[in-house]
Structures are given as C-alpha cells and as structure tokens.
Amino acid sequence: MRNLLDFLYKYHHWLVFIVLEVVSVVLLFQYNSYQNSVWFSTASAMAGKVYELESKMTAYLSMAKENEELTMRNLYQERQLDQLRRLYAEATKDTTAAEMKELEFLSQYKLIPAKIVENSIHRLENLIMIDKGRKDGVEPDMGVACGNGVVGVVYLVSDHYSVVISALNTASSRISCAIRGRGYFGYLHWYGGDPTVAYVEDIPRHAKFNLGEWMVTSGFSSIFPSGVQVGRIEQAYNSSDGLSYKLKIRLSTDFCNVRDVVVISDKSIAERAALMQAARDSISFKQRQ
Amino acid sequence: MKIELINRMVMFFSLLVAQVLILNHVHMFEVGTPLLYVYFAITFRRHFPKWLVLLSCFMLGLMVDIFSNTPGLASSVMTVTGLAQCYLLNLIVPRDSAADLASSIKTLGFSKFVTLSALLTLLYCVLFFALEAFNFFDIWMWLARSLVSSALTLVLIVAIESVRSR
C-alpha cells in the first residue's frame, strides 16, 4: 500500500495528465459535431467488423450441430425417397393411403445421432467406437449409418459408448443388401485391402441388372430398414461354384472420413428376432421328434 | 514564487487575448495561423511543479477553445505540449544547471532556446491540425498547415523573446 502511495506521489503528474486528456477528449467528441461524427462512424464501423467476426466464428462453431442435423435429415429423406420410389413403381392409385403407409414405415424407426470416437480401416477386423451407449437407447444389433450410407452394426454396448462392427470387417458381415428397384439380395462381404470396395455374393444368375446401379439395404435382416445406400455396382463376376454372381461394390460411405453417424433403432427388431427364434426352435424340435 | 505566479497569470491572459482577438484571424497563404499561446508552455522554468504546468496549459487551451468554438481541441494538445516541455527542457539544459533555470534566450542561449521552441511548436501544430482534421485523407494539406503555422509561431516567439531579453 505504501509502495503504491509512493508510486502515485512520484508519478502524480502522469495521473493529472491522463485526467486532463480524458476531459479534453470527452469535450472534443461531445461538443464538436465534426469530430463526433467521424468518431462515431469509425467506432461503429469497427464494432460492425468485430460483430461480423463474432458471427462468423459462432457460425463455424455451430457447424458440428448442423452437420449432425443434416446427417439425420439426409438419412430420413433417403428412406423417404426409397419409399416413394417403391410406391411409384407399384403405381398406387390411392395417394392418401400411400402417404399413410409411408409415415407408418418411417415412424417405425428411431434415429440416435452419434459421433465416431475411434475408427480403423487398415486391419482385417475393423471396429468403430461411437459416443452413445445403453443410456442413450443403443442396443446390440442395431444398424449404424451416416449420410452417405451404411457404416456397420452395433456389437457391444456399455453405458455411454458402443462398439460397432464396421462394414469393413472380414470376420462377420450381417448387412443384407439388394439391388435398388430389382429386389435381388445378398450379403455384403469385405475381404480386406481397399476400404472403398466390398463384394455382394449370392445374386442369382437370372437376375437382371446394370453396372452402376445402386445397392441398398434390403430390410430383410431387421438391422437396417430397406433403402439405405450401400454403394454402386462396379463389376460382376461369376461365383466360384458358378451358380450365382459376385458383385464388386464401390462403397458410398467414405470410411476414412466418417464422423457423424446415426444409430437406427427398430422397435420391431426384438419382436422379429423372437419370432424367428421361435420358428427355428419349433423346426428343430420337430426334426428331433 | 508569488511574483512568478502573477507573471504567469499576466502572460496567460495577454496570450489569450492576443490569440483570440488578433492571431485567430490571421490566415497566411490560406493555411497558416500563428498559435502563439504555445509560448506559454515553452517558458516554464526548470522544476516548476509538473501538475501545475499541466493544469495551467490545459486551462489556457480550454480558454482558447471556448473563444474559437473548438472545445477540447487546444486543451488536449496544450496538455501534451506542457508534459513534453518538462522533459525536453531537462534534456536540453546541462545536468548541473540551476534547479530553477528559466527557459528563455537569456538563460539558455539562442540556439538551445530556438531548438526547444521549434520542437515544441512543431509538436503542437502537428497534433493540433491532425486532431482538427481528424483524418489523414488530405495529408499534404495537414502537413502544409502544420509547417506554415509552426514557422509563423516560431518567428513570433523569437521576436517576443528577443524583445524581452534586452
């Protein structure tokens, strides 16, 4: 305190100087209309610049949220489009009924937005970790997709995180897909190597399709709803037994660059799984008899 | 001290009257106006209380402002000049000179006094016209006004000082 007072005493003329200058400047801007207007316009221009910068920054920061929303929206619209395409193909006469059917179809699924926290593409068995878990409603065997297409299937779930078996996994692939608009289906397989290419086997030989057509999920596996993009058909080979085609698929999801995903929760999965299990049990029971 | 204060006050009012009544109406070459009241700031003796220097300079500036309808303009620049004078005078005079050395031709000598006056006058004019224009779009006009005005002021100061030193 003493030092402060000494300091003030020693340099009191600077204090006087600052006070007098402040008074002068206030007088200058208060009572001179020219200086006042110049000051005012410069100050408002500066403030405008600062606010502009601030709004740019907040826009940038809110982009993550926007991205998430767009992913959701994209997936939703993709499925809607698929539904419409199918309905159009069926050439339904009654449009109100078609619309109701579509809404019913869409409300069947719940979408849980999530972020990928860990990802790999270079191993043979690639796993992905996402930041949503049991507490957010994620269960094993739910499908995971991003705005561009399928990503994988939930395998293990903890309270706040989940491990997803990527579509790029040689050990197990359970994604059933079909050629869009034609309905021939098979299972997606990946044999390692190029993370942008996978194969679909068991497409019957009488199936008609063109190269470049889209593969979408079939909806048979009850993991994914039908119509989620998988990729484009790039080439068709004969399978080793010669009874079916093996299709080379250029995946639409860029696994190297995927960040925002959604977990697709289907309320009917449990019911379907239980029914299927019951059927299997019943058949094996009959066979044993 | 008392006599000095009275002297200062007389100088204060005579410079104010001269500036307001006569010199404010001089516009040489449409650009130069002598700002003689800066002479008040130049002539403070060494180790004069700094706060008093600042305050009296501010008051003189404010008075000039009131009469020329530019509140805050001359007062702010006069305050800066007052502060600069305290430090400049200490720089110019030898360290061992008297503590109450007056700032005039008689005590400092012609060249030192003119240097001091020229520096302070130039500082004053440059700041004054910068603040008056308040932008730098017409930089040549600003420089011309500063230079012509400080030259005029300096001539007047030297004239007065040589009369006083006799």
Interface residues (C-beta under 8 A of the other chain):
Chain A: H12 H13 V16 F17 L20 E21 V23 S24 V25 V26 L27 L28 F29 Q30 Y31 N32 Y34 Q35 V38 W39
Chain B: K50 W51 V53 L54 L55 F58 G61 L62 D65 T70 P71 G72 L73 S75 S76 T79 V80 L83 C86 L131 F134 N135
